[in-house]
Amino acid sequence: MTASTALLAIALAGVGWGIVSTIMIVSSLQKRGIRINFFLLRIMIIKHVGQYRAITREETGRTGPWYYSFVASMNLALVCTIVGLVLRWT
């Protein structure tokens, strides 16, 4: 297994964790009475993540853990994808 393949596999794992984080954020928002349009979820996820952050900060004074989980997993996927593709092309 080459380094680029390993990095791309890590990126896929990051995307998977991002999907789990998205599901948990949407579930949390629904429990608080916010309606979610699942047809537009992929487009509106950034809005929902922001809503989750604002609501949890208002309720507890701290940002909820799924916010950081989503941001970290998406950043991990982005960085690993870019580095993996650069290594593959060189």
N, C-alpha and C positions, 0 to 999 in steps of 0.2 A: 504494500500500500504506500503510495507516494504521499508527500506532505500536502499536496494540493487536494488529493482525494480525501484525506483525513480532515482538512479544514472545511471542505464542502460538506462532509458528513456532520461535522460539528454545527455548521450553519443550518442544516436541515433539522438537527435536534433543537437548535435555538428557535426556529420557526415553529416546531411542534410545541415547545414550551410557551411560545407566544400565543398559540391557539388556546392552550389550556388557560392562560392568564386572561385572554379575551372572554372565554366562556365564564370564568369566575367573576369578572367585572360586570358582564351583562347580567348574570344571575343576581349579583348584589344590587345593581340598579333596578332590576325588576322587583326585587323585594321591597325597595323603597318607593315603588309606585311609578317609576319612569317607564314609559312605553318604548319598546325597542322595535324598530322596523328591520326584521331579519333579511328582507330582500336587499336593503341598502347597507347592511352591516359592514361590509368590506370598505365601503366608501366612508361611512360615518364613524368608524372605530376610534379615530383620533378625538372626535367630539365626545364620544362616550367615555374615553379614558380621562379626558379633562373634567367631565361631569363627576366621574367617580372620585377623582382627586379632590375636587371642590367640596363634594358632599362629605367625604370622610374627614377632611380638614375641619369642616363646620361642626360635625358631630363630636369628634374626639380631640381636635386640635392638632392632629397628626395626619399625614398622608397614609392612606391604606396600603398594605403590603403588595397587593396585586398591581398597583400602579408601578412600583419599582420593578416587580417581576416582569411586567410587559415591556417596560423601557429597556431593561437590561437584556432581555432575550432578543429583542429586535435589534439592538445595537450589536450584540454578539453575532447574530446572523449576518448583519450587514458587513461588519469588519471581516469575518471569516470568509464570506463569499468574495469580497474584493481581493483579499490576500490570496485565497485559493485560486481565483481566476488569473491573477497576475503570475503566480508560480506556474500555473499550467501553460501560460503563453510564453514563458521565458525558458 
